[in-house]
Amino acid sequence: MARSFAQLARTAEKTKSSIIISKEPIETPPLEIHTLGDKVLRQEARRISKVNEETRDLAKDMLQSMYSAKGIGLAAPQVGIHKQLLVIDLDLETPTTPPLVLINPEITSCSATLDTYEEGCLSIPGVYLNVIRPSSINLSYRDEMGRPKKMKADGLLARCIQHEMDHLNGVLFVDLVNEQEDLSRALEEHGFDKKDVRIKS
Ligand code: NI
């Protein structure tokens, strides 16, 4: 997800991970982030059967690319890798707050209560639009050491996890926008083609 979200942020008190990496943007990030219209974004991601050093290296490269783009969340398909891996960091300002790495995440339940929030995406730069989603979720996942974990998330964290998990299924937030006129205008303004949006029936 893109940064302007952080304006709506609550503190990311649940983010814990042993991956330590500088949050400073770098000039040539290790991975290229694909944008709307690129078919790789529509491909489904596979589960990671073995969490190892390679997985952690990928998470680090994704984090470095995310920090360099000033994003708060990135899913592996956005860098052309179809694995169920997400990185999230809602606290870009604090160098010592560890990022969250989610492997094979599964939502086990979500609240009936819905929230409307403005979302953005590093794959659709400049476009920010309202999306309605459950306010809170319970999820299970593996951390970067392969340990099974459970978590309850609400607020911006719940929003960000749902947005990133959609990427694993080839779904982009613009597919979920209700306000079609706003969507058309924003996409055109930023040089994207509405034909690349998949309206959910
Ligand atoms: Ni995104």
py3Dmol code that shows the C-alpha trace and the ligand (Angstrom):
import py3Dmol

protein = """\
ATOM      1  CA  MET A   1       0.000   0.000   0.000  1.00  0.00           C
ATOM      2  CA  ALA A   2       1.111   3.553  -0.511  1.00  0.00           C
ATOM      3  CA  ARG A   3       2.166   5.949   2.108  1.00  0.00           C
ATOM      4  CA  SER A   4      -0.590   8.552   2.408  1.00  0.00           C
ATOM      5  CA  PHE A   5      -2.383   5.856   4.321  1.00  0.00           C
ATOM      6  CA  ALA A   6      -0.094   6.441   7.218  1.00  0.00           C
ATOM      7  CA  GLN A   7      -2.047   9.622   7.867  1.00  0.00           C
ATOM      8  CA  LEU A   8      -4.876   7.403   9.008  1.00  0.00           C
ATOM      9  CA  ALA A   9      -2.572   5.154  10.923  1.00  0.00           C
ATOM     10  CA  ARG A  10      -2.865   3.781  14.354  1.00  0.00           C
ATOM     11  CA  THR A  11       0.361   2.586  15.870  1.00  0.00           C
ATOM     12  CA  ALA A  12       1.576  -0.721  14.576  1.00  0.00           C
ATOM     13  CA  GLU A  13       2.012  -2.245  17.996  1.00  0.00           C
ATOM     14  CA  LYS A  14       1.749  -5.776  16.671  1.00  0.00           C
ATOM     15  CA  THR A  15       4.601  -5.666  14.220  1.00  0.00           C
ATOM     16  CA  LYS A  16       7.394  -7.953  15.306  1.00  0.00           C
ATOM     17  CA  SER A  17      10.012  -9.650  13.215  1.00  0.00           C
ATOM     18  CA  SER A  18      13.649 -10.535  13.498  1.00  0.00           C
ATOM     19  CA  ILE A  19      14.440  -9.019  10.117  1.00  0.00           C
ATOM     20  CA  ILE A  20      16.488  -5.912  10.728  1.00  0.00           C
ATOM     21  CA  ILE A  21      16.947  -3.563   7.830  1.00  0.00           C
ATOM     22  CA  SER A  22      17.445   0.159   7.297  1.00  0.00           C
ATOM     23  CA  LYS A  23      14.276   2.041   6.368  1.00  0.00           C
ATOM     24  CA  GLU A  24      16.216   4.678   4.439  1.00  0.00           C
ATOM     25  CA  PRO A  25      15.247   4.822   0.758  1.00  0.00           C
ATOM     26  CA  ILE A  26      18.013   3.685  -1.585  1.00  0.00           C
ATOM     27  CA  GLU A  27      18.622   4.849  -5.136  1.00  0.00           C
ATOM     28  CA  THR A  28      18.521   1.476  -6.846  1.00  0.00           C
ATOM     29  CA  PRO A  29      16.163  -0.832  -4.945  1.00  0.00           C
ATOM     30  CA  PRO A  30      16.737  -4.571  -5.510  1.00  0.00           C
ATOM     31  CA  LEU A  31      13.297  -5.301  -6.986  1.00  0.00           C
ATOM     32  CA  GLU A  32      11.137  -3.614  -9.579  1.00  0.00           C
ATOM     33  CA  ILE A  33       7.512  -2.974  -8.607  1.00  0.00           C
ATOM     34  CA  HIS A  34       5.087  -3.830 -11.424  1.00  0.00           C
ATOM     35  CA  THR A  35       2.193  -1.496 -12.178  1.00  0.00           C
ATOM     36  CA  LEU A  36      -1.473  -1.779 -13.200  1.00  0.00           C
ATOM     37  CA  GLY A  37      -1.767  -3.286 -16.665  1.00  0.00           C
ATOM     38  CA  ASP A  38       1.114  -5.673 -16.072  1.00  0.00           C
ATOM     39  CA  LYS A  39      -0.191  -9.265 -16.231  1.00  0.00           C
ATOM     40  CA  VAL A  40       2.041 -10.486 -13.400  1.00  0.00           C
ATOM     41  CA  LEU A  41      -0.231  -8.635 -10.976  1.00  0.00           C
ATOM     42  CA  ARG A  42      -3.156 -10.845 -11.997  1.00  0.00           C
ATOM     43  CA  GLN A  43      -1.462 -14.174 -11.384  1.00  0.00           C
ATOM     44  CA  GLU A  44      -2.172 -16.197  -8.235  1.00  0.00           C
ATOM     45  CA  ALA A  45       0.579 -16.742  -5.693  1.00  0.00           C
ATOM     46  CA  ARG A  46       1.584 -20.202  -4.441  1.00  0.00           C
ATOM     47  CA  ARG A  47       2.056 -21.220  -0.819  1.00  0.00           C
ATOM     48  CA  ILE A  48       5.611 -21.334   0.446  1.00  0.00           C
ATOM     49  CA  SER A  49       6.239 -24.911   1.561  1.00  0.00           C
ATOM     50  CA  LYS A  50       9.597 -24.302   3.178  1.00  0.00           C
ATOM     51  CA  VAL A  51      10.589 -21.086   4.907  1.00  0.00           C
ATOM     52  CA  ASN A  52      14.348 -20.690   4.639  1.00  0.00           C
ATOM     53  CA  GLU A  53      17.176 -18.210   4.082  1.00  0.00           C
ATOM     54  CA  GLU A  54      15.997 -17.622   0.523  1.00  0.00           C
ATOM     55  CA  THR A  55      12.553 -16.618   1.853  1.00  0.00           C
ATOM     56  CA  ARG A  56      14.143 -14.197   4.325  1.00  0.00           C
ATOM     57  CA  ASP A  57      16.382 -12.714   1.612  1.00  0.00           C
ATOM     58  CA  LEU A  58      13.317 -12.138  -0.546  1.00  0.00           C
ATOM     59  CA  ALA A  59      11.520 -10.478   2.392  1.00  0.00           C
ATOM     60  CA  LYS A  60      14.531  -8.195   2.913  1.00  0.00           C
ATOM     61  CA  ASP A  61      14.685  -7.247  -0.771  1.00  0.00           C
ATOM     62  CA  MET A  62      10.939  -6.579  -0.738  1.00  0.00           C
ATOM     63  CA  LEU A  63      11.270  -4.402   2.360  1.00  0.00           C
ATOM     64  CA  GLN A  64      14.114  -2.421   0.846  1.00  0.00           C
ATOM     65  CA  SER A  65      12.066  -1.877  -2.319  1.00  0.00           C
ATOM     66  CA  MET A  66       8.998  -0.931  -0.254  1.00  0.00           C
ATOM     67  CA  TYR A  67      10.926   1.556   1.900  1.00  0.00           C
ATOM     68  CA  SER A  68      12.502   3.073  -1.193  1.00  0.00           C
ATOM     69  CA  ALA A  69       9.029   3.613  -2.685  1.00  0.00           C
ATOM     70  CA  LYS A  70       7.804   4.962   0.674  1.00  0.00           C
ATOM     71  CA  GLY A  71       5.138   2.285   0.934  1.00  0.00           C
ATOM     72  CA  ILE A  72       3.689   0.627   4.006  1.00  0.00           C
ATOM     73  CA  GLY A  73       2.958  -2.773   2.457  1.00  0.00           C
ATOM     74  CA  LEU A  74       4.163  -4.922  -0.440  1.00  0.00           C
ATOM     75  CA  ALA A  75       3.145  -8.363  -1.712  1.00  0.00           C
ATOM     76  CA  ALA A  76       5.524 -10.656  -3.616  1.00  0.00           C
ATOM     77  CA  PRO A  77       3.407 -10.698  -6.830  1.00  0.00           C
ATOM     78  CA  GLN A  78       4.014  -6.941  -7.092  1.00  0.00           C
ATOM     79  CA  VAL A  79       7.681  -7.696  -7.695  1.00  0.00           C
ATOM     80  CA  GLY A  80       6.798 -10.523 -10.092  1.00  0.00           C
ATOM     81  CA  ILE A  81       7.268 -13.356  -7.597  1.00  0.00           C
ATOM     82  CA  HIS A  82       4.228 -15.566  -7.175  1.00  0.00           C
ATOM     83  CA  LYS A  83       4.730 -16.667  -3.612  1.00  0.00           C
ATOM     84  CA  GLN A  84       2.479 -16.040  -0.633  1.00  0.00           C
ATOM     85  CA  LEU A  85       4.703 -13.515   1.080  1.00  0.00           C
ATOM     86  CA  LEU A  86       3.809 -10.032   2.370  1.00  0.00           C
ATOM     87  CA  VAL A  87       5.819  -7.347   4.102  1.00  0.00           C
ATOM     88  CA  ILE A  88       4.196  -4.538   6.084  1.00  0.00           C
ATOM     89  CA  ASP A  89       5.519  -1.604   8.091  1.00  0.00           C
ATOM     90  CA  LEU A  90       3.093   1.041   9.296  1.00  0.00           C
ATOM     91  CA  ASP A  91       5.791   2.978  11.109  1.00  0.00           C
ATOM     92  CA  LEU A  92       8.240   4.285   8.529  1.00  0.00           C
ATOM     93  CA  GLU A  93       9.337   7.128  10.803  1.00  0.00           C
ATOM     94  CA  THR A  94      10.796   4.950  13.560  1.00  0.00           C
ATOM     95  CA  PRO A  95      13.954   3.108  12.429  1.00  0.00           C
ATOM     96  CA  THR A  96      13.776   0.629  15.308  1.00  0.00           C
ATOM     97  CA  THR A  97      10.198  -0.610  14.831  1.00  0.00           C
ATOM     98  CA  PRO A  98      10.526  -4.001  13.149  1.00  0.00           C
ATOM     99  CA  PRO A  99       8.502  -4.761  10.029  1.00  0.00           C
ATOM    100  CA  LEU A 100       5.916  -7.521   9.818  1.00  0.00           C
ATOM    101  CA  VAL A 101       6.571 -10.481   7.500  1.00  0.00           C
ATOM    102  CA  LEU A 102       3.558 -12.679   6.712  1.00  0.00           C
ATOM    103  CA  ILE A 103       3.980 -16.010   4.920  1.00  0.00           C
ATOM    104  CA  ASN A 104       0.979 -18.063   3.704  1.00  0.00           C
ATOM    105  CA  PRO A 105      -1.484 -15.746   5.471  1.00  0.00           C
ATOM    106  CA  GLU A 106      -5.071 -16.938   5.887  1.00  0.00           C
ATOM    107  CA  ILE A 107      -7.967 -14.916   7.235  1.00  0.00           C
ATOM    108  CA  THR A 108      -9.775 -17.171   9.715  1.00  0.00           C
ATOM    109  CA  SER A 109     -12.583 -14.721  10.492  1.00  0.00           C
ATOM    110  CA  CYS A 110     -13.514 -11.128   9.852  1.00  0.00           C
ATOM    111  CA  SER A 111     -15.840  -8.665  11.543  1.00  0.00           C
ATOM    112  CA  ALA A 112     -19.337  -7.986  10.260  1.00  0.00           C
ATOM    113  CA  THR A 113     -18.556  -4.314  10.829  1.00  0.00           C
ATOM    114  CA  LEU A 114     -17.208  -2.598   7.733  1.00  0.00           C
ATOM    115  CA  ASP A 115     -15.030   0.491   7.356  1.00  0.00           C
ATOM    116  CA  THR A 116     -14.452   2.836   4.463  1.00  0.00           C
ATOM    117  CA  TYR A 117     -10.850   3.983   4.028  1.00  0.00           C
ATOM    118  CA  GLU A 118      -8.895   5.608   1.258  1.00  0.00           C
ATOM    119  CA  GLU A 119      -6.389   3.127  -0.176  1.00  0.00           C
ATOM    120  CA  GLY A 120      -3.385   3.524  -2.396  1.00  0.00           C
ATOM    121  CA  CYS A 121      -1.044   0.964  -3.949  1.00  0.00           C
ATOM    122  CA  LEU A 122       2.611   1.030  -5.019  1.00  0.00           C
ATOM    123  CA  SER A 123       1.457  -0.694  -8.229  1.00  0.00           C
ATOM    124  CA  ILE A 124      -0.970   2.152  -9.021  1.00  0.00           C
ATOM    125  CA  PRO A 125       1.028   5.226  -8.007  1.00  0.00           C
ATOM    126  CA  GLY A 126      -0.910   8.424  -7.386  1.00  0.00           C
ATOM    127  CA  VAL A 127      -4.357   6.805  -7.233  1.00  0.00           C
ATOM    128  CA  TYR A 128      -6.112   6.980  -3.848  1.00  0.00           C
ATOM    129  CA  LEU A 129      -9.725   5.851  -3.549  1.00  0.00           C
ATOM    130  CA  ASN A 130     -12.178   4.626  -0.962  1.00  0.00           C
ATOM    131  CA  VAL A 131     -12.630   0.905  -0.431  1.00  0.00           C
ATOM    132  CA  ILE A 132     -15.042  -0.807   1.985  1.00  0.00           C
ATOM    133  CA  ARG A 133     -13.632  -3.727   3.966  1.00  0.00           C
ATOM    134  CA  PRO A 134     -14.224  -5.553   7.271  1.00  0.00           C
ATOM    135  CA  SER A 135     -12.933  -3.451  10.195  1.00  0.00           C
ATOM    136  CA  SER A 136     -11.099  -6.267  11.911  1.00  0.00           C
ATOM    137  CA  ILE A 137      -9.754  -9.701  11.015  1.00  0.00           C
ATOM    138  CA  ASN A 138      -8.261 -12.762  12.627  1.00  0.00           C
ATOM    139  CA  LEU A 139      -5.526 -14.441  10.684  1.00  0.00           C
ATOM    140  CA  SER A 140      -3.049 -17.260  10.792  1.00  0.00           C
ATOM    141  CA  TYR A 141       0.316 -17.183   9.015  1.00  0.00           C
ATOM    142  CA  ARG A 142       3.933 -18.219   9.307  1.00  0.00           C
ATOM    143  CA  ASP A 143       6.579 -15.746  10.351  1.00  0.00           C
ATOM    144  CA  GLU A 144       9.988 -15.365   8.695  1.00  0.00           C
ATOM    145  CA  MET A 145      11.331 -18.273  10.758  1.00  0.00           C
ATOM    146  CA  GLY A 146       8.508 -20.529   9.575  1.00  0.00           C
ATOM    147  CA  ARG A 147       6.774 -20.489  12.958  1.00  0.00           C
ATOM    148  CA  PRO A 148       2.964 -20.715  12.856  1.00  0.00           C
ATOM    149  CA  LYS A 149       1.333 -17.578  14.262  1.00  0.00           C
ATOM    150  CA  LYS A 150      -2.096 -16.130  14.880  1.00  0.00           C
ATOM    151  CA  MET A 151      -3.030 -12.487  15.017  1.00  0.00           C
ATOM    152  CA  LYS A 152      -5.989 -10.193  15.441  1.00  0.00           C
ATOM    153  CA  ALA A 153      -5.750  -6.960  13.508  1.00  0.00           C
ATOM    154  CA  ASP A 154      -7.910  -3.865  13.297  1.00  0.00           C
ATOM    155  CA  GLY A 155      -7.615  -0.297  12.020  1.00  0.00           C
ATOM    156  CA  LEU A 156      -4.948   0.413   9.438  1.00  0.00           C
ATOM    157  CA  LEU A 157      -3.180  -2.893  10.025  1.00  0.00           C
ATOM    158  CA  ALA A 158      -6.331  -4.907   9.191  1.00  0.00           C
ATOM    159  CA  ARG A 159      -6.825  -2.735   6.124  1.00  0.00           C
ATOM    160  CA  CYS A 160      -3.253  -3.159   4.948  1.00  0.00           C
ATOM    161  CA  ILE A 161      -3.207  -6.950   5.459  1.00  0.00           C
ATOM    162  CA  GLN A 162      -6.442  -7.371   3.475  1.00  0.00           C
ATOM    163  CA  HIS A 163      -5.123  -5.150   0.681  1.00  0.00           C
ATOM    164  CA  GLU A 164      -1.846  -7.093   0.468  1.00  0.00           C
ATOM    165  CA  MET A 165      -3.581 -10.477   0.678  1.00  0.00           C
ATOM    166  CA  ASP A 166      -5.722  -9.502  -2.307  1.00  0.00           C
ATOM    167  CA  HIS A 167      -2.497  -9.172  -4.308  1.00  0.00           C
ATOM    168  CA  LEU A 168      -1.844 -12.887  -3.631  1.00  0.00           C
ATOM    169  CA  ASN A 169      -5.086 -13.649  -5.492  1.00  0.00           C
ATOM    170  CA  GLY A 170      -4.380 -11.242  -8.337  1.00  0.00           C
ATOM    171  CA  VAL A 171      -6.890  -8.713  -6.983  1.00  0.00           C
ATOM    172  CA  LEU A 172      -6.100  -4.986  -6.900  1.00  0.00           C
ATOM    173  CA  PHE A 173      -7.863  -2.375  -4.754  1.00  0.00           C
ATOM    174  CA  VAL A 174      -9.202  -0.573  -7.825  1.00  0.00           C
ATOM    175  CA  ASP A 175     -11.248  -3.735  -8.545  1.00  0.00           C
ATOM    176  CA  LEU A 176     -13.132  -3.077  -5.294  1.00  0.00           C
ATOM    177  CA  VAL A 177     -13.900   0.625  -5.688  1.00  0.00           C
ATOM    178  CA  ASN A 178     -17.610   1.466  -5.802  1.00  0.00           C
ATOM    179  CA  GLU A 179     -17.382   5.042  -7.071  1.00  0.00           C
ATOM    180  CA  GLN A 180     -16.866   4.398 -10.769  1.00  0.00           C
ATOM    181  CA  GLU A 181     -16.653   8.051 -11.775  1.00  0.00           C
ATOM    182  CA  ASP A 182     -13.953   8.768  -9.208  1.00  0.00           C
ATOM    183  CA  LEU A 183     -12.137   5.630 -10.356  1.00  0.00           C
ATOM    184  CA  SER A 184     -12.209   6.616 -14.043  1.00  0.00           C
ATOM    185  CA  ARG A 185     -11.004  10.123 -13.273  1.00  0.00           C
ATOM    186  CA  ALA A 186      -8.176   9.052 -10.962  1.00  0.00           C
ATOM    187  CA  LEU A 187      -6.907   6.379 -13.354  1.00  0.00           C
ATOM    188  CA  GLU A 188      -6.922   8.740 -16.295  1.00  0.00           C
ATOM    189  CA  GLU A 189      -5.146  11.453 -14.318  1.00  0.00           C
ATOM    190  CA  HIS A 190      -2.319   9.083 -13.515  1.00  0.00           C
ATOM    191  CA  GLY A 191      -1.996   7.472 -16.919  1.00  0.00           C
ATOM    192  CA  PHE A 192      -3.694   4.144 -16.227  1.00  0.00           C
ATOM    193  CA  ASP A 193      -6.254   2.354 -18.386  1.00  0.00           C
ATOM    194  CA  LYS A 194      -9.610   1.446 -16.867  1.00  0.00           C
ATOM    195  CA  LYS A 195      -9.654  -1.683 -19.038  1.00  0.00           C
ATOM    196  CA  ASP A 196      -7.055  -3.087 -16.644  1.00  0.00           C
ATOM    197  CA  VAL A 197      -9.520  -2.940 -13.754  1.00  0.00           C
ATOM    198  CA  ARG A 198     -11.545  -6.079 -13.055  1.00  0.00           C
ATOM    199  CA  ILE A 199     -14.866  -5.094 -11.612  1.00  0.00           C
ATOM    200  CA  LYS A 200     -16.031  -7.759  -9.163  1.00  0.00           C
ATOM    201  CA  SER A 201     -19.496  -9.018  -9.946  1.00  0.00           C
TER     202      SER A 201
END
"""
ligand_1 = """\
1
NI
Ni -1.140 -2.779 -3.349
"""
view = py3Dmol.view(width=600, height=400)
view.addModel(protein, "pdb")
view.setStyle({"model": 0}, {"cartoon": {"style": "trace"}})
view.addModel(ligand_1, "xyz")
view.setStyle({"model": 1}, {"stick": {}})
view.zoomTo()
view.show()
